[in-house]
């Protein structure tokens, strides 16, 4: 092989290598920017009128899609708000449903007792008393089931957190500050004070006060 032939062969080899590098660079460029279909994004100032119109149409289509998604999300949020508001109102309206259902037997018993006394000429006082006692027992059971608990007061030391003193008395057989009477019951609802007990408290007798002063 002569010298000119060897040089031509080397040039062909270099051209093939350069072409291969170009193809590899184009392939890498397509991987880095998918969706561009091998075309570089031109700056707007370098686009032709036809390209600008095409670009504007693409942007308009994208904007319309995004606006439709926005409207749909707003509608979904409004529906969620309305549904949550309805569930909240229903919960408030029917939150005492279980308690009221437990109280219905007591209501039925009272109505039956009153109806029996009205419809008969016999002396119904003993039967009415027994019926009211049974009804009261059932009523207390239903309320206790809902978390109601009576506050202990009689014989206990006065506690301003649970007792409301309305008057004082002197009882030599009891310590000062002890609750002597309950005028109105107090209750706890699930361990939280619902109503304090109205009580009469034993106060220190004058004789005890004189002895203490001496």
C-alpha positions, 0 to 999 in steps of 0.5 A: 500500500502506498503512502497516499492510500494509507492517508486516505484510509486514516482520514476515513477512520477519523470521519467514522469516529467523529460521526460516531461521537456526534451520534452519541452526543445527540443520543445523550441530548435526547435523554436529558431533554425528553419530549423535545423530539430531538429539537433544541428549544429556541429563544423566543426572539429567534423564533419565526412567526409560525414557530411563535404561533405554535408555541403560543398555542401550546402554552394556551392549551397547557394553561387551559388544562391547568385552569380546568384542574384548578376549577375541579380541585376547587369544586372538590374542596367545596364539596368536602367542606359541605360534607364535613359541615353536614356531618358536624351538624348531624353529630351535634344534633344526634350526639345525645341519641344513645342517652335519650334512647336509654331514658325512654323506658323511664319515660314510658314507666312514668306515663303508664303510672300516671295513666293507671291512676287517672283511669282507676278509682282505687287508691293508687298511691302505693302503686304510684310510689313503687312505680316512681321508685322503679322509674327513678332507679332506671333513670339513674342507671341510664345516666350513670351509663352515660358517665354521670356520677353523684358527688359525695358530700354528707359527712365529708370535709367541705371542699370548695371544688365540689361543694357549695355552702349555703349555710352553716350549723353547729353540731357538737358531735361533728368536726368543724368544716364537715358537711351536715346536710345536702340540700341539692345533689351535685354531679360529675360527668366523666370525672368533670364537675357538672354541678356542685353540691349545695350543702350545710357546713358544720361551723366551730361552736362559740365554746370551742372558739373561747377555748382556743382563745384561752 
